[in-house]
């Protein structure tokens, strides 16, 4: 099985891990789950995280085929358009993005001008779809539960799971966002754990659980199956759902959920400028 070269970029402000995935037989790469830095207080964005990826790709003379999203993130902004402008490549996400767009288009009262057909993205992936990074084939697993549109990208011996799974000592994704489901998440995780034991799993975040002093983002199917604190050891679906829903009931909203959803459901683009030339975000107040 092919072993893609994987380079991780950790953003401490959002605990997000972005990846460059290279075909070992060529100079072609994909970028997974990029970050656009954002200062909430001032409303200003910054590209330092994305620029680190741009510089790394250009330094090595690599060719970007894809800028991939595992899902519409609720905790950081995507830099996909910025990366595409500077490096090329197609922006891809799961085809169920249309469900997410419809849900949050209503929540943020976006109106008819906001397209809910996924057309902001270059490719909408479905279960079983394949794509190429140079001569390296990737395939798509639809892994909903955290959101309806979550995907896992299986590229050679590596699986990029987004928020579906975390490191074994941290557990699994929350399922309390609109369209989330602990039952669906259980099935999605079983799909990932059915991959070969030696499959490398690359997670979307790490939060330094108690007792660990170093951030980590790479594990294996075998390690998750045996030791994940939420799902490992053959935990039954009923027990997992009870555990997951009880934990979700204690969680607050992510700090950047309001800007992240409005921008990421647009493939990382800002809302259309208003008459003064500026873009604005909406904050629903006391929404019924």
Secondary structure by P-SEA (a helix, b strand, c coil): ccccbbbbbbbccccbbbbbbbccccccccccbbbbbbcccccccccaaaaaaaaaaaaaccccccccccccccccccaaaaaaacbbbbbbbccaaaaaaaaaaaaaccccccccccccccbbbcccbbbbcccbbbbbbbccccccbbbbbbcccccccccccccccbbbbbcccccccaaaaaaaaaaaaaccccbbbbbcccccccccccccccccaaaaacccccccccccaaaaaaaaaaaaaacccccaaaaaaacccccccccccccccbbbbbbbcccc
